[in-house]
Amino acid sequence: MSGRFITFEGGEGTGKSTQVKLLAEYLKGKKVDVVLTKEPGGTPIGQELRSMLCTGDKDKFDAVAEALLYYADRRIHMQQKVLPALEKGSWVISDRFADSTMAYQYYGYNKRVSKQMLDELYKMTVGDFYPDLTIILDIDPEIGLARSMAVNSTYAVQETRHESRGIEFHQNLRKGFLEIAKTSDRYVVVDANKTIEDLHANIVKLVEERLF
Ligand code: TMP
């Protein structure tokens, strides 16, 4: 596999979606063939799962069911989009990947899901395969949630199922991402409380250092 796999992670309202687009444009400018995608919802079936997962009552199913559905989305995403693109030599940038499941469903819910179950699901659905680089955008959840709710209020469909959980959930998952970041040097934590331009410049610098 000759492509590169870059994942972006973080809590709500970190500016991930803007930054993935800016990075994709930057790489295209360098003649890199880029596939920009996301989880959940990187495939047509994934879009249906995304609607189930991200809209409606926050308690309509529990953390275990959520983890299984996110992994179903991931399996389909890997098979139908990520692996074929990497095999063609493209660089794949994904707005969220498996670290989100560990951060949200394990740390966010205060470890109500077994970590071992999530590790097993990873092995079953993704295998012995990891992103080349994972950029974790870090922000105080009070600031991130306010940003996220403001953006969501401009959309026809409210994808606020997770946003509507209490602040403690979001603080837990932020700490979770910081814990996860210590486990491998493929992670880089970036302070997201910056202007769009400054954050993009930071990201470009680290992609240049790590992947070129
Ligand atoms: P988004 O905000 O990046 O569009 O992601 C959709 C929501 O899904 C967001 O609230 C985070 C959540 N999520 C999980 O809880 N677990 C996961 O594994 C993934 C990929 C996303």
Boltz pocket constraint, residues with backbone or C-beta under 6 A from the ligand:
constraints:
  - pocket:
      binder: B
      contacts: [[A, 12], [A, 39], [A, 40], [A, 54], [A, 70], [A, 95], [A, 96], [A, 97], [A, 98], [A, 99], [A, 100], [A, 101], [A, 102], [A, 104], [A, 105], [A, 159], [A, 162], [A, 163]]
      max_distance: 6.0
